[in-house]
């Protein structure tokens, strides 16, 4: 995987944001704060999907029926 560090960093950020969502619920923050954090999580998820999609594929990923 060419961009392993970038993707790992995005996954770490997503995990941190999700933990922050848990904190927001426990501390009864206003709903708009929670919605903003969810929007950040969705954005990170989309960035991760795009980064994975941009990764070069090996022969097995291009032809999943091939025997390994």
C-alpha positions in Angstrom: 0.0 0.0 0.0 1.6 3.2 -1.2 -0.1 5.6 1.2 -0.2 3.5 4.3 0.9 6.3 6.7 -1.7 8.7 5.2 -4.5 6.2 5.5 -3.4 5.2 9.0 -3.4 8.9 10.1 -6.9 9.3 8.7 -8.1 6.2 10.5 -6.6 7.5 13.8 -8.3 10.9 13.3 -11.6 9.1 12.7 -11.2 7.1 15.8 -10.4 10.2 17.9 -13.4 12.0 16.5 -15.7 9.0 17.3 -14.4 8.9 20.9 -15.1 12.6 21.0 -18.7 11.9 19.9 -19.0 9.6 22.9 -17.8 12.3 25.1 -20.2 14.8 23.6 -23.1 12.5 24.4 -21.9 11.8 28.0 -21.5 15.5 28.7 -24.8 16.5 27.1 -23.3 19.0 24.7 -25.7 20.9 22.3 -26.9 18.9 19.3 -25.2 21.2 16.8 -21.8 20.3 18.3 -22.6 16.7 17.9 -23.7 17.2 14.3 -20.5 19.1 13.5 -18.4 16.2 14.8 -20.5 13.6 12.8 -19.9 15.7 9.7 -16.2 15.6 10.4 -16.3 11.8 10.8 -18.2 11.4 7.5 -15.7 13.6 5.7 -12.8 11.6 7.1 -14.6 8.4 6.0 -14.9 9.7 2.5 -11.2 10.7 2.4 -10.2 7.2 3.5 -12.4 5.6 0.9 -10.9 7.9 -1.8 -7.3 7.1 -0.6 -8.0 3.4 -0.7 -9.6 3.7 -4.2 -6.5 5.5 -5.5 -4.2 2.8 -4.3 -2.8 0.6 -7.1 -4.4 -2.8 -7.4 -2.5 -6.0 -7.7 -3.5 -8.8 -10.0 -5.6 -10.6 -7.4 -7.7 -7.6 -6.6 -8.4 -7.0 -10.3 -9.4 -10.6 -10.7 -10.7 -11.9 -7.4 -11.5 -15.3 -8.9 -7.8 -16.0 -9.4 -6.4 -18.6 -7.1 -3.7 -17.5 -4.7 
